[in-house]
Amino acid sequence: MPELPEVEALRAFLTEHLVGHEIIRVLPVAVSVLKTYDPPLTALEGRTVTAVARHGKFLDLDADGLHLVTHLARAGWLHWKDRLPDGPPRPGKGPLALRVALETGEGFDLTEAGTQKRLAVYVTDDPTAIPGIARLGPDPLAPDFDEERFAGLLAGERRQIKGALRDQTLIAGVGNAYSDEILHVARMSPFKLTSSLTKEEVHGLYVALRTTLNEAVERSRGVAAGRLKAEKKSGLRVHGRTGEPCPVCGDTIREVSFSDSSLQYCPTCQTGGKRLADRRMSRLLK
């Protein structure tokens, strides 16, 4: 799933490639991605892109005051095309969901792999009215997101820190991958309760949060849209690396599996050498 660093990189890439250009066609291929119908997609045609913004994991294209807002969800992606194919795309069972064409012949496709279709596209004159954006917590890279504000957010929580970091209503933009990375840098168990954090642990977690996200954004800066997925994977130290050695201590990275996701951690760095119970496997062994 694209998270804050990848969506921020897409924002920067699209700012460079879209701003100042006219949208001449918006072609829906999978109608299921459209979450709004008034104004219609065709209302964007003939408008010039004036800005590209990010709200958490939402990407926001401003075309003369009308916004094309996208949430890529788990399996969605944006593919830039220096030259779009001739002719309209054919509806079908492929991954293509939406195409946006510019007057230059350039444009981009939105695609979604897999069978669970969660990619979402909105056309609105007020992005803050979109329910997912309206519910967002503060952006962790915003200038006013200081340690005091972070501590205040956690003070009202009584749950595992992994879940708190992923909660978009608490902090916007952090997902499964970067929450694993942040907790590894902070040397903290994903199952540690927010209510048990000391002031020193909150400080360490805040530093890990800002450092991990800023470093990921810097790695992605200037990377073409098509290479961002590979860039993300290459920069991850524990997430998605079950069975590999921890780059810090050399211990084997372990995994905890859930029904539709998993987390990765280093026992030596994060849990005092203790292996966390794999809940899916535990159920199978009962």
N, C-alpha and C positions, 0 to 999 in steps of 0.2 A: 504494500500500500504506500503511495506517495504520502510523505509526512511533511512537516513544516520546511525542512531544508530543501527538499525537491520542489515543492510548490513555490517556495521563494525563488529558486533558480529558474523555474519556468516563468515566473513573473518577470524576472530580469530579462530573460531571453525574449519573451514576447513583447516587452516594452521596446526593446531594440528593433524587433522585426515587424511589429504591428502598428505602433503609434504613428499617426500621420497618414495611414493608408485607409482606403475605402473598402468596406465590405460590400461585395457585389452579389454574393449568394451565401445563404445558409441552408444546407441541405440535410434534413433529418433522414436517417436510414433506419434506425430503430426508434420507433415512436415512444417506446417505453421509457426512454431517457428523459423525455420532456415532462417536467413537473409543473409547468405553468403554460397557459394557453392564451392569455390576454395580458400584454400585447403578444401577437404571434411572432414566430421567428422571422417572418418576412419583414417585420418592422425594423429590423437591424440593417436591411439591405439599403444601400445608398448612404449610409452613415459612415463617418470617419472615426477610427479608433483614437481616442484622446488620452487614455491612460489605462494601465493594467495594475490591479491591486490584488492583495492577498488578505483573506480573513481566515485565520487558522489554516485549515486544509482546503479552503474554498479559493478558487481562482476567479477573478472578477475583471472582465473586459468592459471598459466604459466607452461606448460609441455615441458621442454627442448627447450624453445624459441618459441613454438607454443601456442597460447592463446585461451582458451575457455572462452568467455565473455558472461555474462548473464545480462539482465535487467528484473527483475521480474514483472515490471509494476504494475497494480492495484491489480490483483488477483492471481499473481503467488507466488509460494513458493518453498523452497528447503527442502526435507525430507531426513534425513540421515538414512541409513539402516545398522545395524550391520551385517545383513545377507540378501543379496538380494534374492528374490524369484528365484527358479530354472526355467530355460527356459526363452525365450524372452518374453517381454510384448506383449499383443495383441492390435493391433490398434483398436480404437473404439471411442465412444463418451464420455468416461470418462475423468477425469482431467489430467491423466498422459500425459506429453509432451515429456520427454527425460529421459533416464536412463544412468548413468555412473557407470561402474563396475571396481573395483580394483582387483589386483591379490590376495588379502586377502579374497575375498568373500564379502567385504564391498562395499559400494558405496552410491549413492544418486539418488533420483528422483526429477525432476522438474515437478511441476504440475501447473495447472491454472484452477480456478473455473470460472463459469459463461459462458456467450455466447460471450462476447467481448474478442477476443483472441489478446492480446497485448504482451504477453511474447515473448522476443526476445533472440535468441542465435546466436553468431557469432564465427567463427573460423578464426583467423588472426595471422600474425606474427608481426603486429603493432596495438595495441589497440587504439592508438591515431588517427588512420585513420578512426575509426568508427565514423560516423557523430555525434551521440549523445554524444560521449566523446569529440570529437574535439570542440564542442560548449560549453562545460562546463565552468562555471565561477570558481573562486577559491574555495578551500575546506575551510569551515568556522572553521575547527579544526586544520588546518595547522599552524605550528609555526609562519609563516610569515603573517598570517591573523590578523593583529593588528587593533586597532580602527581607525587609520588613513586611512588604506586601505578600511575598511568598509565604513567610511564616504565618501571617494572618489567615491565608487560605487554608493551610494545613491544620491550623488550630481548631477549625470547625469540623474536622473530619475524624472518623473513627473506623478506619478500614485499612486494608493492605496498601502499602505505598505504591505498588505496581498499578493497581486499579486507580488510585488517586491521580497518578501522573497521566494516565490515559484518558481520564474523564475530561471531555471537551468543554463541559460547563464549568470546570474548575480552572483548567489551563488549556489554552487553544493550541492545537498543532502537533502535540506529541502522541505518537501511536505505539504500537507493539514493539517495533524495532528500536526506536530511540529510547523508549523507557528502559529496555534491557541495557542499552549502552550507558545511559545515565546512571543506573544503579550499579553497574560494574565500576564505573569511574568513582562513584561515591563509596564503593566497597560495602554495599548494603544489600541485605536479603530482600528479594521482591515480596516476601510474605511479612516483612516487618510492619507492625501497625503504626499508622501515623500518630496515634495518641501516645506512643512510647518514645517518640523522637526527642532527644535532648537538644538544647540550643546549639551545641557543637555539631550534632548530626544534621540539623536543619541547615546550618551554614555550609557544611560539606555537600549536602544535596543541592543546595542552591548553586554553588560554584560548579558542581558537576553538570547541572542542567544547562546553565548558560554556556559553559565551556564546550560541552558536547555539541550543542546546537550551533553555536557560532563556528566551530571548526568544520562541521558538516556543510554549513552554508558556504564557507570559504573554499572548501574542496570542490563544491559544485559551481562556484562562480565562473562564468565563461564557458561552461561545458554545454555542448549542443543538446537540445532536448532529447534526441534519440539515444544519447549516451549516459543520461542521468541515472537510469536504473543500475547500470554496471558500476557507475561511480559510487552510488550508495552502497552497494554490496561490498565493494573493495575496501570501503572505509570502516565497515562494521567489525568490531573486535570479538563480540560474543554472539550476537544475534544471528541465527541461521548457521552457526558453526559448531553444532553438537558433535562431540567426539574429537574435535581438534584441540591442540594445546592452547591454553590461555596465553596471550602475548605478554602478560605481565609476570606470571609466576610459573607457567608451564604445566599446571594441573589440567586435567581433561575437562572441557566445557560440557556441562550437563544440561538436560532438558526436562521441563515439566510440560506434559501435554494436556490439553483440554479438548472439549468436543469440537471446536472449530478453530483453534489456535494453539500456539505453544510459546513458552518463554525459555530463554537460555541464560545460564549464569555460571560463574566459576565458584566451586565450593571453597577453595582456599581463600580467594579474595573477598567473598561475600557472605559465607555462612559458617565460618570457622571450621571448614573441612567437612561439614555435615552435608549429605546428599538429601535434597528435598524430595518428598514423596511425589512420584508421577501419578497423578490422580486417575488418569484414564487406565493406566496399567494396573493400579491398585484395585480398581473395580473388576478388571478382567480376572484377577487372581483370586477374588473372593469365591 
